[in-house]
Amino acid sequence: MHKQRMREESFQEEGSSHTFFRRLGRWGMLLAALLLVLWHPGKAQAEEVASSAASAIVIEAQHGTVLLAHQAEVERPMASTTKIMTALLALEECDLTELVTAGRNAFGVPGTSIYLSEGETLTMEDMLYGLMLASGNDAAVAIAEHIDGSVEAFCQRMTARARELGCEHTVFLTPHGLPQDGHYTTAYDLALIAREAMTNQTFRQIVSTTRATIPWEGREYDRILNNKNKLLTTYTGATGIKTGYTRAAGRCLVSSAQRDGMELICVVLNCADWFNESTRLLDAAFADYGWVTLLDAGEIVREMTVEVSGKTMLPIVAQGELGGAAPKDSLPALELELPDQLEAPIDRGEVLGLARMVVRGETVAQVPLVAGEAVTRDDFPHRIQHYFSLWLTL
């Protein structure tokens, strides 16, 4: 990780934003905070690259910034990478200690399996290891029926959750990814789903595990699960995530890796050379991009005079760290949105504006700018009220 400081003259401020905030006053600051919550990084800065995959993408995991893309918006089947959403919902809806029983529909599901017997019971945690390491289609059905009573209802939940994450071209009709007309996603949508899943620490632990054992009911020995993602042992910094293959979808891989404080997520769909191509794309993104920190949490970005306060100078500070992925051959810009004037009273920590990190014209990260201290109002009515309060205490 490296830190790149911006000189004062590199700050860019848009007059239209100033006018907007000035007219709305404190309500404008609240709106700025809401816009921060709703904001998502743009895709315009992504570099379109050639790839042996039918579709491919590399994004930066923390903010979702798209770095490299190839046919990333084309709808395609995704095989067992479907199970990323299955696991995410299981972790969001269930405790790991919940007992999950394999019903008749889970028993004998074709394709990859952990060979569940009808009526066999495992904890949700064990089912998830069977789902993500051994890619158990039977585990996927057992989990779906445990949560929603039927595969159909669970798939509706999967599709709805994808929409919440901004996936506009994703429909789930199975919890495992076996071929079915109308079951599809895009490389971009799948990267968004994987990004959300990787914010869950239990999910991260499972998909980074190369080998595990879980009970096998009725046997004197346990099931041995080996992760099918070879990058976990061949790629430096690999952290996950999931393989998938059907004849209809081809070889699909969602992978992730972390180096120098930056984590990337790579998706390749219908890619015969899936591990080598994912390695090539990750290497290219790590070579071209690095993590840049423009502001530390609590760092003072400006001091402003506060009106009706006795001309108090108020430090304006970054509420959190402002950083993101930036090309190594260009300098990101720091843009500030602040009102032209501030007026007391102001609470410590009150949102006063925004700081944005801009790369090639696109905002890749932003953070609220807040008051570093409280400022009380100092005018005649306030003084009379203050003196009256003191008199009452005598």
C-alpha positions as CSV (number, residue, x, y, z in Angstrom):
1,M,0.0,0.0,0.0
2,H,1.3,3.5,-0.8
3,K,-0.1,6.9,0.1
4,Q,-0.2,9.7,-2.3
5,R,-0.6,13.3,-1.0
6,M,-2.4,16.0,-2.9
7,R,-1.1,19.6,-2.9
8,E,-3.7,22.2,-2.0
9,E,-3.8,23.5,-5.6
10,S,-4.8,20.0,-6.8
11,F,-8.2,20.2,-4.9
12,Q,-11.0,20.7,-7.3
13,E,-14.3,22.3,-6.2
14,E,-17.4,22.7,-8.4
15,G,-19.2,25.9,-8.0
16,S,-22.5,24.4,-8.9
17,S,-22.2,22.1,-5.9
18,H,-21.3,25.0,-3.6
19,T,-24.4,26.9,-4.8
20,F,-26.6,23.8,-4.3
21,F,-25.4,23.2,-0.8
22,R,-25.5,26.9,0.1
23,R,-29.2,27.2,-0.9
24,L,-30.2,24.1,0.9
25,G,-28.2,24.8,4.0
26,R,-28.0,22.0,6.6
27,W,-30.6,20.0,4.7
28,G,-28.1,20.0,1.8
29,M,-25.6,18.4,4.1
30,L,-28.1,15.7,5.0
31,L,-28.7,15.1,1.3
32,A,-25.0,14.8,0.8
33,A,-24.9,12.1,3.4
34,L,-27.8,10.3,1.7
35,L,-26.1,10.5,-1.7
36,L,-23.0,9.0,-0.2
37,V,-25.0,5.9,0.9
38,L,-26.6,5.5,-2.5
39,W,-23.5,6.2,-4.5
40,H,-21.9,3.3,-6.5
41,P,-18.6,3.5,-8.4
42,G,-19.0,4.0,-12.2
43,K,-17.9,1.5,-14.8
44,A,-16.7,4.1,-17.4
45,Q,-13.1,3.9,-16.4
46,A,-12.8,0.1,-16.9
47,E,-10.3,-0.9,-19.6
48,E,-11.8,-3.2,-22.2
49,V,-9.4,-6.1,-22.7
50,A,-9.1,-9.2,-24.9
51,S,-9.7,-12.4,-23.1
52,S,-10.0,-16.1,-23.9
53,A,-13.1,-16.1,-21.7
54,A,-16.5,-15.4,-23.3
55,S,-16.9,-12.8,-20.5
56,A,-14.5,-11.6,-17.9
57,I,-14.1,-8.8,-15.4
58,V,-11.8,-7.7,-12.6
59,I,-13.0,-5.3,-9.9
60,E,-11.5,-3.8,-6.8
61,A,-13.3,-5.4,-3.9
62,Q,-13.7,-2.6,-1.4
63,H,-15.5,-0.1,-3.6
64,G,-16.5,-2.3,-6.6
65,T,-14.5,-0.2,-9.1
66,V,-14.3,-2.0,-12.4
67,L,-10.6,-2.2,-13.6
68,L,-10.7,-4.6,-16.6
69,A,-13.6,-6.0,-18.5
70,H,-14.5,-8.1,-21.6
71,Q,-18.1,-8.6,-22.6
72,A,-18.9,-8.2,-18.9
73,E,-22.6,-7.2,-19.5
74,V,-23.5,-10.2,-21.6
75,E,-26.0,-12.6,-20.0
76,R,-24.7,-16.1,-19.7
77,P,-25.2,-19.3,-17.6
78,M,-22.8,-19.5,-14.7
79,A,-22.9,-23.1,-13.5
80,S,-21.9,-23.7,-9.9
81,T,-20.7,-20.2,-9.3
82,T,-24.5,-19.8,-8.6
83,K,-23.7,-21.3,-5.2
84,I,-22.0,-18.0,-4.1
85,M,-25.5,-16.5,-3.7
86,T,-26.8,-19.7,-2.1
87,A,-24.1,-19.5,0.5
88,L,-24.5,-15.7,1.0
89,L,-28.2,-16.1,1.8
90,A,-27.6,-19.1,4.1
91,L,-25.2,-17.0,6.1
92,E,-27.6,-14.0,6.2
93,E,-30.6,-16.0,7.1
94,C,-29.3,-18.8,9.4
95,D,-27.1,-19.6,12.3
96,L,-24.2,-22.0,11.6
97,T,-25.4,-24.4,14.3
98,E,-28.8,-24.9,12.7
99,L,-29.6,-28.4,11.7
100,V,-30.3,-28.9,8.1
101,T,-32.0,-32.2,6.9
102,A,-31.7,-33.5,3.4
103,G,-35.2,-34.2,2.0
104,R,-36.3,-36.3,-0.9
105,N,-35.5,-33.6,-3.4
106,A,-31.9,-33.2,-2.1
107,F,-31.2,-36.9,-2.3
108,G,-29.7,-38.0,-5.6
109,V,-29.4,-34.6,-7.3
110,P,-27.3,-35.1,-10.4
111,G,-23.8,-33.7,-10.8
112,T,-21.3,-33.0,-8.1
113,S,-22.5,-34.2,-4.7
114,I,-21.5,-34.8,-1.1
115,Y,-23.8,-37.9,-1.2
116,L,-26.4,-36.9,1.3
117,S,-28.8,-39.6,2.3
118,E,-32.5,-38.8,2.5
119,G,-33.1,-37.7,6.1
120,E,-29.5,-37.1,6.8
121,T,-28.8,-34.1,9.0
122,L,-25.8,-31.8,9.1
123,T,-25.2,-28.4,10.7
124,M,-25.6,-25.4,8.3
125,E,-21.8,-24.8,8.7
126,D,-21.0,-28.4,7.5
127,M,-23.6,-28.0,4.6
128,L,-21.8,-24.8,3.5
129,Y,-18.4,-26.5,3.4
130,G,-20.0,-29.2,1.3
131,L,-21.6,-26.6,-0.9
132,M,-18.5,-24.5,-1.5
133,L,-15.6,-26.9,-1.4
134,A,-17.1,-30.1,-3.0
135,S,-19.7,-28.1,-4.9
136,G,-22.5,-30.3,-3.6
137,N,-25.6,-29.9,-5.6
138,D,-27.5,-31.9,-3.0
139,A,-26.3,-29.5,-0.3
140,A,-27.6,-26.6,-2.3
141,V,-31.1,-28.1,-2.5
142,A,-31.0,-29.0,1.2
143,I,-30.1,-25.4,2.1
144,A,-32.7,-24.0,-0.2
145,E,-35.5,-26.1,1.3
146,H,-34.4,-25.5,4.8
147,I,-34.6,-21.7,4.4
148,D,-37.7,-21.3,2.2
149,G,-39.4,-24.7,2.1
150,S,-38.9,-25.1,-1.7
151,V,-36.3,-24.5,-4.3
152,E,-38.7,-22.2,-6.2
153,A,-39.2,-19.9,-3.3
154,F,-35.5,-19.8,-2.4
155,C,-34.6,-18.9,-6.0
156,Q,-37.0,-16.0,-5.9
157,R,-35.2,-14.9,-2.8
158,M,-31.9,-15.3,-4.6
159,T,-33.0,-13.1,-7.6
160,A,-34.5,-10.5,-5.2
161,R,-31.2,-10.3,-3.3
162,A,-29.3,-9.9,-6.5
163,R,-31.5,-6.9,-7.4
164,E,-30.7,-5.3,-4.1
165,L,-27.0,-5.6,-4.9
166,G,-27.5,-3.8,-8.3
167,C,-27.6,-6.9,-10.5
168,E,-29.9,-6.0,-13.3
169,H,-29.2,-9.0,-15.5
170,T,-29.4,-11.9,-13.2
171,V,-32.1,-14.5,-12.7
172,F,-31.8,-17.6,-10.5
173,L,-33.9,-20.7,-11.2
174,T,-31.7,-23.2,-9.3
175,P,-29.6,-22.9,-6.1
176,H,-26.8,-25.0,-7.7
177,G,-26.4,-23.9,-11.3
178,L,-27.3,-27.1,-13.2
179,P,-28.5,-26.1,-16.7
180,Q,-32.0,-24.6,-16.9
181,D,-33.3,-22.1,-19.5
182,G,-33.7,-18.7,-18.0
183,H,-31.0,-19.1,-15.3
184,Y,-28.3,-16.6,-16.1
185,T,-26.1,-13.7,-14.9
186,T,-23.3,-11.5,-16.3
187,A,-19.6,-11.3,-15.3
188,Y,-20.3,-7.9,-13.8
189,D,-23.3,-9.0,-11.8
190,L,-21.5,-12.1,-10.5
191,A,-18.6,-9.9,-9.4
192,L,-21.1,-7.7,-7.4
193,I,-22.5,-10.8,-5.7
194,A,-19.0,-12.2,-4.9
195,R,-18.0,-8.8,-3.5
196,E,-20.9,-8.7,-1.1
197,A,-20.3,-12.3,-0.1
198,M,-16.7,-11.6,0.7
199,T,-17.7,-9.0,3.3
200,N,-18.9,-11.9,5.4
201,Q,-16.0,-13.3,7.4
202,T,-17.5,-16.8,7.6
203,F,-17.9,-16.9,3.8
204,R,-14.3,-15.7,3.4
205,Q,-13.1,-18.5,5.8
206,I,-15.0,-21.2,3.9
207,V,-13.9,-20.2,0.4
208,S,-10.3,-19.8,1.4
209,T,-10.1,-23.3,2.9
210,T,-8.4,-25.9,0.7
211,R,-9.4,-29.0,2.6
212,A,-11.9,-29.8,5.3
213,T,-13.8,-32.8,6.8
214,I,-17.4,-33.0,7.8
215,P,-19.4,-35.8,9.4
216,W,-20.9,-38.7,7.3
217,E,-24.0,-40.1,8.9
218,G,-23.9,-43.9,9.2
219,R,-20.2,-44.1,8.3
220,E,-17.2,-44.7,10.6
221,Y,-15.3,-42.0,8.8
222,D,-15.9,-38.4,7.8
223,R,-16.4,-36.9,4.4
224,I,-13.1,-35.3,3.0
225,L,-13.7,-32.2,1.0
226,N,-11.1,-30.7,-1.3
227,N,-11.5,-27.3,-2.8
228,K,-11.7,-27.3,-6.6
229,N,-10.2,-23.8,-6.8
230,K,-6.6,-24.4,-7.7
231,L,-5.6,-20.8,-7.5
232,L,-5.7,-21.1,-3.7
233,T,-2.5,-23.0,-3.9
234,T,-0.9,-21.6,-7.1
235,Y,-1.6,-17.8,-6.9
236,T,0.1,-15.6,-4.4
237,G,-2.4,-13.8,-2.2
238,A,-5.4,-15.9,-3.4
239,T,-8.4,-15.6,-1.0
240,G,-11.2,-17.5,-2.8
241,I,-13.8,-18.1,-4.3
242,K,-15.7,-20.7,-6.5
243,T,-15.4,-22.8,-9.6
244,G,-18.3,-24.0,-11.8
245,Y,-18.7,-26.2,-14.9
246,T,-21.5,-27.5,-17.0
247,R,-21.4,-28.3,-20.7
248,A,-23.8,-25.4,-21.3
249,A,-21.9,-22.8,-19.3
250,G,-18.4,-24.0,-19.9
251,R,-15.7,-23.5,-17.3
252,C,-16.5,-20.6,-14.9
253,L,-14.4,-19.2,-12.1
254,V,-14.8,-16.5,-9.6
255,S,-11.4,-15.8,-7.9
256,S,-10.0,-13.2,-5.5
257,A,-6.6,-12.2,-4.3
258,Q,-5.1,-9.6,-2.1
259,R,-1.7,-7.8,-2.5
260,D,-0.3,-4.6,-1.1
261,G,-3.5,-3.8,0.8
262,M,-5.7,-4.1,-2.3
263,E,-8.1,-7.0,-2.9
264,L,-9.4,-7.9,-6.4
265,I,-12.2,-10.1,-7.6
266,C,-12.0,-11.7,-11.0
267,V,-14.8,-13.5,-12.9
268,V,-14.3,-15.6,-16.1
269,L,-17.3,-17.2,-17.8
270,N,-17.1,-20.0,-20.4
271,C,-13.3,-20.1,-20.3
272,A,-11.5,-23.3,-21.3
273,D,-8.2,-22.1,-19.7
274,W,-10.0,-20.7,-16.6
275,F,-7.2,-20.9,-14.1
276,N,-4.5,-19.5,-16.4
277,E,-6.7,-16.8,-17.8
278,S,-7.8,-15.7,-14.3
279,T,-4.1,-15.6,-13.3
280,R,-3.3,-13.4,-16.3
281,L,-6.1,-11.0,-15.7
282,L,-5.3,-10.7,-12.0
283,D,-1.6,-10.1,-12.7
284,A,-2.5,-7.4,-15.3
285,A,-4.8,-5.6,-12.8
286,F,-2.2,-5.7,-10.0
287,A,0.5,-4.5,-12.4
288,D,-1.6,-1.6,-13.7
289,Y,-3.4,-0.5,-10.5
290,G,-2.4,0.2,-6.9
291,W,-4.2,1.4,-3.8
292,V,-3.9,5.1,-3.1
293,T,-4.9,6.8,0.1
294,L,-5.7,10.5,-0.3
295,L,-7.0,11.2,3.2
296,D,-6.7,9.5,6.6
297,A,-9.7,9.2,8.9
298,G,-9.8,12.3,11.0
299,E,-7.4,14.3,8.8
300,I,-8.1,18.0,8.5
301,V,-8.8,19.0,5.0
302,R,-9.7,22.7,5.6
303,E,-10.4,25.3,8.3
304,M,-13.5,27.5,7.8
305,T,-14.8,30.5,9.6
306,V,-18.2,29.9,11.2
307,E,-20.6,32.8,11.1
308,V,-22.5,33.9,14.3
309,S,-19.9,32.2,16.4
310,G,-17.4,35.0,17.2
311,K,-15.5,34.1,14.0
312,T,-14.5,30.6,15.2
313,M,-12.2,28.7,12.9
314,L,-13.7,25.2,12.5
315,P,-11.5,22.3,11.3
316,I,-13.2,20.2,8.6
317,V,-12.1,16.6,8.8
318,A,-12.5,13.4,6.9
319,Q,-15.0,11.0,8.6
320,G,-13.1,8.0,7.4
321,E,-10.2,7.0,5.1
322,L,-10.5,8.1,1.5
323,G,-8.7,5.7,-0.8
324,G,-9.2,3.4,-3.7
325,A,-7.7,1.8,-6.8
326,A,-5.9,4.1,-9.2
327,P,-3.7,3.5,-12.3
328,K,-0.1,3.6,-11.4
329,D,0.7,5.9,-14.3
330,S,-1.7,8.7,-13.3
331,L,-2.5,10.9,-10.3
332,P,-6.0,10.8,-8.8
333,A,-7.7,14.1,-8.0
334,L,-9.3,15.1,-4.7
335,E,-12.5,17.0,-5.1
336,L,-14.2,18.7,-2.1
337,E,-17.8,19.7,-1.8
338,L,-18.4,22.2,0.9
339,P,-20.7,25.2,1.4
340,D,-19.3,28.7,0.9
341,Q,-20.3,29.7,4.4
342,L,-21.0,27.9,7.7
343,E,-23.2,29.2,10.5
344,A,-23.4,28.2,14.1
345,P,-24.5,26.1,15.9
346,I,-22.6,23.1,14.6
347,D,-22.3,19.8,16.3
348,R,-19.1,17.8,16.5
349,G,-19.2,15.1,13.8
350,E,-21.9,16.9,11.8
351,V,-21.8,16.2,8.1
352,L,-20.8,19.3,6.2
353,G,-19.8,18.0,2.8
354,L,-18.1,15.4,0.8
355,A,-14.6,14.5,-0.4
356,R,-14.2,12.4,-3.5
357,M,-11.4,10.5,-5.1
358,V,-11.7,10.9,-8.9
359,V,-9.8,8.8,-11.4
360,R,-10.0,9.5,-15.1
361,G,-13.2,11.6,-14.5
362,E,-14.9,8.9,-12.5
363,T,-15.5,8.9,-8.7
364,V,-14.0,5.7,-7.3
365,A,-14.4,6.5,-3.6
366,Q,-15.9,9.2,-1.4
367,V,-16.2,10.0,2.3
368,P,-18.2,12.6,4.4
369,L,-16.5,15.7,5.6
370,V,-17.5,16.5,9.2
371,A,-17.0,19.1,11.8
372,G,-13.9,18.4,13.9
373,E,-15.4,20.1,17.0
374,A,-18.7,21.7,18.2
375,V,-19.4,25.4,17.7
376,T,-22.0,27.2,19.7
377,R,-24.0,30.2,18.5
378,D,-22.8,33.6,19.7
379,D,-25.4,36.3,19.0
380,F,-27.5,38.7,21.1
381,P,-30.5,36.4,21.7
382,H,-28.2,33.5,22.5
383,R,-26.2,35.6,25.0
384,I,-29.4,36.7,26.8
385,Q,-30.5,33.1,27.0
386,H,-27.1,32.1,28.4
387,Y,-27.1,34.8,31.0
388,F,-30.7,34.0,32.0
389,S,-29.7,30.4,32.5
390,L,-26.8,31.4,34.7
391,W,-29.1,33.6,36.8
392,L,-31.5,30.8,37.4
393,T,-28.8,28.7,38.8
394,L,-27.8,31.3,41.4
